Amino acid sequence: MPSVTSVDALSPGLLEELSQILGSRGVSVDQNEIAPHLSDWRSLYHGAAAALIKPDSTAALAQAVKVLAAAGIAMVPQGGRTSMVGGATPDASVNQVVVSMLRLNRIRDIDTLDMSIVAEAGVILKNLQDAAMAAECYFPLSLASEGSATVGGVLSTNAGGNTTVRYGNARELMLGLEVVLPNGEIIHGLRRLRKDNTGYALRHLFVGGEGTLGIITAAALRLFPRGNDECAGAVHGPRRRRCAGAVPALPPAGRDRDPVVRVHVRRSFQLPTFPAAPISAPSSISVNLERPRQ
């Protein structure tokens, strides 16, 4: 982002211009409101900022970036502020603004035929997962902070999570991006074409870039078919054969009491015996119970 060159850059005139672009809710100089945006999740890094801007559209953000860039003001984009590496924390220089993306929180489109979803950068990851689930689809990126992490944040940090081995990092789930560049220009790259050999894949420069090359405002992401309902458990008994024979007798689950149709015996194992809770089960099996979705 442009370096800071003016000590009085956040003049009343500049703040008024930003307010006209972003609206009265889109600009704040209240230090009480700004304070939560000045440190990271672990409170290891601390900084300062002269203002907080909160755009609610890509066009408004692009105009604000042009104004700030012309004034030589540094910009620090933020999502859900769950990162632990300090990349979204401003430095000690007060002549910079924090750009909160939380008001860009709309899901623009879900295409169940194309298996894709277009979401703005401020959409909470859990809300994206729920929207996909409501459409009988599955968005696999899942992590401990999914209740507060945002789409823009997980892409800017190329987040992994619990399903990385099977589905890949955020980069592998991204089809296209909409990005505001440091000069205020907009890259309209929300194409969802899988077989795309049209030259440079500029979108990949912004994934993992933590906002240094541009601010992600929306993304087209891959969806997957929603799988079967599964549950895992263990059955314990004196013999492995008896354990396996007990599985079909397990009570059915679900509202309609559908029977279990497939039982997967994963492996045999010996349960440890703890002094506080002794278990006398010389043979045990772990099972995976699966029922197809209706």
C-alpha positions, -999 to 999 in steps of 0.1 A, spaced: 0 0 0 12 36 -5 36 49 22 25 77 46 38 111 34 16 136 51 13 142 88 -20 161 85 -35 138 58 -66 130 78 -79 165 77 -115 175 82 -119 178 45 -106 143 38 -128 128 65 -158 146 49 -149 133 15 -147 97 29 -180 102 47 -197 113 14 -183 81 -3 -190 56 25 -219 72 44 -221 82 80 -218 46 92 -188 40 70 -162 62 87 -153 65 124 -126 84 143 -140 73 177 -110 58 194 -132 36 215 -146 20 183 -112 18 167 -95 3 197 -105 -34 191 -90 -32 156 -56 -22 169 -44 -55 183 -43 -91 172 -63 -120 186 -35 -129 211 -28 -92 220 9 -97 210 9 -69 185 -5 -34 190 -7 -4 167 -25 29 160 -49 43 134 -64 77 127 -97 63 114 -117 32 107 -135 29 74 -163 3 69 -173 0 32 -205 -18 23 -198 -22 -14 -169 -28 -37 -176 5 -56 -175 25 -24 -143 9 -12 -126 15 -46 -135 52 -44 -122 54 -8 -90 37 -18 -84 62 -46 -89 91 -22 -66 76 5 -40 66 -20 -39 101 -35 -34 115 1 -6 90 8 -25 73 36 -16 37 44 -45 11 46 -47 -20 67 -75 -44 56 -91 -66 83 -117 -94 83 -127 -113 115 -93 -105 132 -87 -142 141 -52 -144 126 -24 -150 150 5 -136 130 -2 -99 132 -7 -93 95 -40 -74 100 -27 -53 128 -16 -17 120 18 -5 131 26 24 155 21 51 129 -11 69 135 -14 82 99 -31 51 86 -66 38 84 -80 4 92 -104 -10 65 -130 -33 81 -146 -56 56 -174 -69 78 -202 -48 61 -194 -65 28 -213 -96 40 -237 -107 12 -238 -140 -5 -244 -130 -41 -252 -163 -57 -253 -201 -51 -253 -223 -82 -261 -259 -74 -257 -270 -110 -222 -255 -113 -215 -263 -76 -202 -228 -68 -210 -199 -45 -201 -162 -48 -197 -145 -14 -184 -111 -3 -153 -108 17 -170 -100 50 -192 -131 50 -185 -152 81 -172 -186 73 -199 -204 93 -226 -185 75 -211 -196 42 -212 -232 54 -248 -229 65 -258 -213 32 -242 -241 13 -259 -267 35 -293 -251 30 -287 -256 -7 -279 -293 -1 -242 -286 -8 -211 -287 12 -183 -261 16 -154 -280 33 -132 -253 47 -136 -256 85 -115 -243 113 -118 -234 150 -125 -197 143 -151 -203 116 -177 -185 137 -158 -152 133 -133 -157 105 -144 -142 71 -141 -153 35 -117 -125 27 -96 -133 57 -93 -171 50 -84 -163 14 -59 -136 23 -41 -160 46 -47 -191 25 -62 -208 56 -62 -246 59 -82 -261 87 -97 -295 95 -103 -308 59 -71 -296 42 -57 -331 35 -88 -340 15 -99 -307 0 -68 -285 1 -62 -250 15 -84 -220 7 -65 -215 -26 -78 -249 -39 -114 -239 -31 -112 -205 -49 -124 -202 -85 -122 -164 -89 -118 -131 -71 -130 -96 -71 -102 -73 -58 -96 -36 -53 -61 -27 -62 -40 -1 -42 -48 26 -68 -85 20 -65 -90 0 -97 -112 -31 -95 -103 -65 -109 -135 -82 -119 -124 -118 -118 -154 -138 -104 -153 -163 -133 -162 -198 -122 -148 -216 -152 -128 -247 -142 -109 -251 -174 -94 -217 -177 -62 -213 -197 -67 -176 -206 -32 -164 -196 -20 -153 -162 -39 -165 -132 -37 -132 -113 -62 -143 -87 -36 -165 -71 -14 -135 -63 -39 -123 -38 -45 -156 -20 -21 -156 9 -10 -120 2 -27 -107 34 -39 -76 16 -5 -64 5 -13 -64 -32 -50 -56 -30 -81 -60 -10 -103 -90 -18 -140 -79 -19 -157 -111 -31 -148 -146 -42 -162 -174 -62 -157 -207 -44 -161 -244 -51 -189 -264 -35 -192 -302 -32 -221 -326 -30 -235 -330 5 -226 -364 17 -243 -391 38 -250 -387 74 -224 -406 94 -216 -413 130 -188 -432 146 -186 -453 177 -172 -483 194 -187 -516 205 -170 -536 232 -174 -573 242 -156 -604 250 -151 -615 214 -147 -596 181 -174 -618 164 -199 -610 191 -191 -573 189 -197 -573 151 -229 -593 156 -242 -566 181 -240 -538 156 -272 -544 136 -291 -545 169 -282 -508 175 -313 -486 177 -320 -467 145 -315 -429 146 -332 -400 130 -367 -385 129 -381 -412 107 -363 -440 125 -347 -452 92 -326 -484 97 -289 -483 94 -282 -496 59 -244 -499 60 -220 -508 87 -183 -503 82 -160 -522 107 -130 -500 108 -105 -519 129 -100 -540 160 -83 -525 190 -78 -531 226 -93 -506 250 -69 -493 277 -78 -500 313 -78 -470 336 -76 -474 374 -105 -449 379 -128 -466 354 -117 -503 347 -131 -518 316 -132 -555 311 -136 -558 273 -109 -580 258 -121 -573 222 -135 -541 207 -143 -528 173 -148 -492 160 -176 -488 136 -189 -462 112 -227 -461 108 -239 -445 76 -274 -437 62 -279 -421 28 -296 -387 27 -332 -386 15 
